């Protein structure tokens, strides 16, 4: 006797392998999608004639459908490799629903390109940006401690902020995770975290693709990256060329640690393993503080850009960061006034451990400064008022003539206030 449920599951399996929805299969067969739904739920069976048509459309034999002979499609080979294809397809369909319901997001189905549009009617010459970001070594600690949502928020925020540095607007994000294929709840949590930070920053979420590789990853292990596209008006790009002597440097605060700081942190934890379980202030664990996500500054920076205020926008890895120099015009430099930096408890804790000298901390860590904005001195107070609506911020330095410092076109003066 034919097993209706097993036949229905097999039709569903091959349909998903073809990347077809129930409606698409029904349209090809010239029947209602309710009929396909009934087959796949095991409520009814297709006729013999229809079975032949189904097999032809799905590229398998009728025996493969009736008797679950998967050799024709190679699904059994995937199962031998540890990939649960049915479970994976079901998960992908669940995550697909999380994509933004936005008329400008034209296609975000898994295994297909993201197709979107954006309003550029107010731009003279629209230009586009593409940014792919990964959390780096920060992700390893996140996986070990179950901070999956936090690492997703962190990598998305970093991607948004990099696009913001050119005065452009992030418009769409697509996530990608390669994993062990054994924790659907974990994957859903990560996709939901990406969706949440997109919604908070006015960015379309185009879903999260999953690549199952249990031969390379343990059940809860994964590798995460996101692709972000942005748009801006070429005539209004913030390249740093407009910076001039006397500009004020404003630092926007974040609790998150930049991923670029993690090689140094890993070295410190290797020297002093007990740090992982230490509390920095009697309440908060050191390792938990390391995994706080960085802040996305989309709304705050958008306010400044609307008024054409920024002369330069910098996404820094450290307070004094040589990578920022390429955006500083010839003959100018940036002086950081260390006494104006608010020192977060995490950095105070690091200093107390005796593992980092105070004089080199600004060159190794971002010290809670997630982004820097150079603005004209006459606009500094106005800019601070705008930024404070969204984030804590401080005047932390000035644009001056290049002093030909040993370190480069950025230098720090004074002492940190502990």
Secondary structure as UniProt FT lines:
FT   HELIX           4..17
FT   TURN            18..19
FT   HELIX           22..29
FT   HELIX           33..40
FT   TURN            41..42
FT   HELIX           48..58
FT   HELIX           62..67
FT   HELIX           70..72
FT   TURN            73..74
FT   HELIX           75..80
FT   TURN            81..82
FT   HELIX           85..96
FT   TURN            97..98
FT   TURN            103..104
FT   STRAND          105..107
FT   TURN            110..111
FT   STRAND          115..116
FT   TURN            121..122
FT   STRAND          126..134
FT   TURN            136..137
FT   HELIX           138..145
FT   HELIX           148..164
FT   TURN            165..167
FT   STRAND          169..179
FT   HELIX           184..200
FT   TURN            201..202
FT   STRAND          204..212
FT   TURN            214..216
FT   TURN            219..220
FT   STRAND          222..233
FT   HELIX           234..236
FT   TURN            241..242
FT   TURN            245..246
FT   STRAND          248..253
FT   HELIX           259..261
FT   HELIX           262..271
FT   HELIX           273..277
FT   HELIX           286..290
FT   HELIX           298..306
FT   TURN            307..308
FT   STRAND          310..314
FT   HELIX           322..327
FT   TURN            330..331
FT   STRAND          332..337
FT   HELIX           338..340
FT   HELIX           345..352
FT   TURN            353..354
FT   HELIX           358..364
FT   TURN            367..368
FT   STRAND          369..375
FT   HELIX           377..379
FT   HELIX           380..388
FT   TURN            389..390
FT   STRAND          393..401
FT   STRAND          410..413
//
